[in-house]
Amino acid sequence: MLDEQVPEPALDPLRFMLPGHQVDHVQRIRWKGKQDLQLIPDMATRGYLMLVTADTGQLEDHEECAAIKKAGIHHVRFERHGRGIASTASAIATVVAGVPIIVPLLEDQPQRLVELGVVKCGQTRYKIVDPEREPPTQYWPGRKTVRRRRPPRETEAG
């Protein structure tokens, strides 16, 4: 189950990468706004085995911790990073990259708590090149060819 803080666009790639698993988002099953103390037991009752959330405070709250433990579900959390579109991209990338890797590791295991490493989306994730100033290869059309001078050949003294 993907919690409210997980962007809904992460759902379809996860469904594609996890065939044979039921993957839902609280928004799509009309549970948006449901308080965590109701959401967690309802998930367990309906057979969900994992909650993916960016609500890192759940494990700092006594009642929510007790609900997670009692439900026996795997709790997978990550921190949101950045702002605006970078935050959304980071959350989607973190969940889509991490969840398909951990699902097989958690199958048939007792309850586990997982923290996903965040995929940071920002200025360090890309490089923009002006091909007029920095042609990417020697074959780029219009690139000025730099001819190297060959050193003079040594001749044998005879």
Phi, psi and omega in degrees: 000129176265127182282173184303326184284349177274122180302133182304328179299348176286342186297309185297316176298324179293318177299322178294317184276348181237059179298144181089358178243143175274116179239123181228165176239139182305328179296316185288333179259014175064037175254008180301136181089350178292129180295145183304324181292342173263321182300312186299308178293326178296320177301310182298318179299325181271006173092006176288139184252351186213139172246126176252123187214155171258007178277083184289347179281350181302323181279357176260355181256124184303312183292319180292322176300315180297320180295318179296314180297314181296322180290334179074013182278157171285137180247115183245120184232160175206159178265139173287142182230138177086190180226156175058226184296327178295322179293317179296314179298318179298315180296315179298313182297318180298312183290313182292327178282325187270315187299314180297337178283320185274336181305310179296331180287335183264346180299137179061024177249152172293173184311134177228151174249129186233137172243119180279139172289137186279133170273113183272126179250116181187203185298333181279356183269359181208164176224130178253131182238135172269109186293343176287326180268322182230079179303136186291331179215169178292345183265001181298127181304133179088357179294134176285127182278130176261115180270130178267137176280136177275141177295148180299144180288142177279138177252151179281134176279134189241000000 
